[in-house]
């Protein structure tokens, strides 16, 4: 699998603060960004895979919702995660 348990732990420790903090917005945004990049690469090779395209759009929407939530709660955390992951609005 492309997203192993070790990789998830790495994301949670880097963005969530600790391995057990799996619910932080930053950690979830980082996981979603990794999955979006993976699905985008898959869709570049397989143009007609509409199920993957639909899943990708759902992930983008979830990430956008989390980013909107984060900007309402704390602008500095929002700016930090956007800069760290290389996202732009």
C-alpha positions in Angstrom: 0.0 0.0 0.0 1.3 3.4 -0.8 0.4 4.9 2.6 1.9 2.5 5.2 1.4 2.7 9.0 5.0 4.0 9.3 4.3 6.8 6.8 1.2 7.8 8.7 3.1 7.9 12.0 5.7 10.1 10.4 3.0 12.5 9.2 1.4 12.6 12.6 4.6 13.3 14.5 5.7 15.9 12.0 2.4 17.8 11.7 0.3 16.7 14.6 2.9 17.0 17.4 2.9 13.4 18.4 2.1 10.0 17.1 -1.1 9.8 19.1 -2.5 13.1 17.9 -4.2 11.8 14.7 -7.1 14.2 14.8 -5.3 17.5 14.5 -6.2 19.5 11.4 -2.6 19.9 10.3 -2.0 16.2 10.3 -5.2 15.4 8.4 -4.4 18.1 5.8 -0.9 16.6 5.3 -2.4 13.1 4.9 -5.0 14.4 2.4 -2.3 16.3 0.5 -0.2 13.1 0.2 -3.2 11.1 -1.0 -4.2 13.9 -3.5 -0.7 13.9 -5.0 -0.8 10.1 -5.3 -4.2 10.0 -7.0 -3.2 12.9 -9.3 -0.2 10.8 -10.5 -2.5 7.8 -11.0 -4.9 9.9 -13.1 -2.2 11.2 -15.3 -1.6 7.7 -16.4 -5.2 6.5 -16.4 -7.3 9.3 -17.8 -10.6 7.4 -17.9 -10.6 6.1 -14.3 -13.7 8.0 -13.2 -14.0 6.4 -9.8 -10.6 7.6 -8.9 -11.4 11.0 -10.3 -14.5 11.1 -8.0 -12.5 10.1 -5.0 -9.9 12.8 -5.8 -12.6 15.5 -5.9 -14.0 14.3 -2.5 -10.5 14.5 -1.0 -9.9 18.0 -2.4 -13.3 19.1 -0.9 -12.4 17.6 2.5 -9.0 19.3 2.5 -10.6 22.6 1.6 -13.1 22.2 4.4 -10.3 21.6 6.9 -8.4 24.6 5.6 -11.4 26.8 5.9 -11.9 25.6 9.4 -8.3 26.2 10.3 -8.3 29.8 8.9 -11.4 30.6 11.0 -9.8 29.2 14.2 -6.1 30.3 13.9 -4.7 32.2 10.9 -1.1 31.6 11.9 -1.5 27.8 12.0 -3.2 28.1 8.6 -0.4 30.1 7.1 2.2 27.7 8.6 0.6 24.5 7.1 0.0 26.2 3.7 3.7 27.3 3.6 5.0 23.9 4.8 3.0 21.8 2.3 3.4 24.3 -0.6 -0.3 24.8 -1.0 -1.8 28.0 -2.2 -5.3 29.4 -2.2 
